[in-house]
């Protein structure tokens, strides 16, 4: 048994009424957990009957605070003194599932693709599975989580305050500077990622890159260490012909999944079939159109340069659209990529940041938005019909300066590409 807490005996405050907060409230109602209040600084009319009448008093009185992933404790001084009470919706999932086979995946880049690869692998090999977490479906909304493998994508926001997460299989893919404005420092960011190992038992598994071995052992985590297969994977990599997995980050993702497949006694033949038939995710190196030797790729999910670097590394003759709201301390390093890039096109409200980062390294044009970028790209490339080219939106930045999220940015890019292809190509 993973815990002894009985949820019905506890009191809660749901702080933040985004999708995860609403899923928590629905979970409470479904499970007749009555001792809870809600709070959202902006959505004051939502779940009004449950709203705390005195926030300071409620914070002091409740047993636990389920904090929305969007709320930064680093920025919210009022909540800092109640840090010991804060948990996440994933914690609730573990508290309410005493018998659970779980796979938790975290890391700066590649989480969603790795989760989808794991699910694809389980499905192809007749294992029962469920998928949720940061990947889109709040973990408390998933159905049929019993007697199956539950694959959970966990963000650093969710893990930062985790107190009950205990995966049977924990994947820590990689770490680069990201979300530092939320966490406050890279050390705190790393600390949040390591939470997935904290409660693991000796019969559970930790998948990490070799470079994290020292810190893993220093923390005296108890689970069995598994390093991604290198030598064996290298032998079979040439057999994986799948353009959706051609980026360098996906090589790493596949190594982790390959190591897991060996642990599950899945044959190499079945692993290969899984990788070859995988079709990728929307907005993550999404090849959505090909016309006249031009491949159109929507990589709107690349919100840091590390993610963009991975996408560009597997391409040639690139027309690259980038820009948006840059991540704190992010740097664009093009020394190994500039030979692949024909030209880049700068969009968004932070043009100077990107101009200063790439100036003198590759040719660029300031286009400000996606529409102008595509018009300019088609004008620049229309005469090179025999040359195989890639037009890619891989912004290396968040979308919030021009779009509400990366999905909206990616959908607009796809819409414009299809419209211009019909008109000009």
C-alpha angles and dihedrals in degrees: 000000000000098000145357101219118120110210095209090061093055135077124223144192116208103210111194125023103221121124094291093047092050090048089054092053092049089048091053092050093047092050095042093243101158106173101086140109131193135221136182122167092218109022096067097156097049114104087355093173090062098042117126111247093202114028097189092052093046092050089056097044106044123088095221140015116211102208124204112242089237094063113090115210087199089064100033105075094179092063097045094084089056095052093121090062098049120107136157137239088258089059089054089051091056093044091054097044109062093174110044139148105208139177114195120193125193138158138117096270135021100026098126095044092048091050091050091047090052092049091047090050093049092047095049090051096049097252118145113240147169129200131207149123126082091355092083111282112081107241093240090056097060117109132217096022093155123097093008142085110271111207112203127189106208123195123207087248091061094041096047092079099026117139105163108034109127114164125192086216119027121190121196103180107179146319132227132152108294139135091013090144087060099042099033097226142023089247091059090045090054091045090057092053093051090058089088090071099041099091099029119128128223091262093057129083136240119197112198141149115263092247090068094053095098095052091044091055093041089058088052094228111181105215126104112269118232120184119201111266111255111167097040093041091051089058094056099034092088089060093058104092103180123129091199089066099041098109122098093242089058090055086061093044091052092050090058092047091047090054090050091049091056090051089052092049092243112160123246089240091057092045090053092049090051093052094045094051096045112116104192132233132284113271094009108101086316111181099203105157142025125187135157094349091312119121115200115209128188109204097157091141089070097102096160132048092245089062092045092047090059092052095048094047093072097047139077133202092023129189099196128197114198141159143086131117106347122221119248112273092000117151131195111222113185104167093111096034108044093089088061095052123083095180141334131219122213121218137172137043097297099065095142093058092055094038091055092047097053103025111131094006101081136001113267144178128205105232101156096207143033095256094055090043094057093045090053094044093052090048091050096046106032094096094053097074097147094050116091106233139178125215107197136178103207102148103184085213144074118269102228097105091066108006136039092235143350091264092061090047092051094046091051090050092051092047093051093046093053091046094051093044090056090048104041112015 
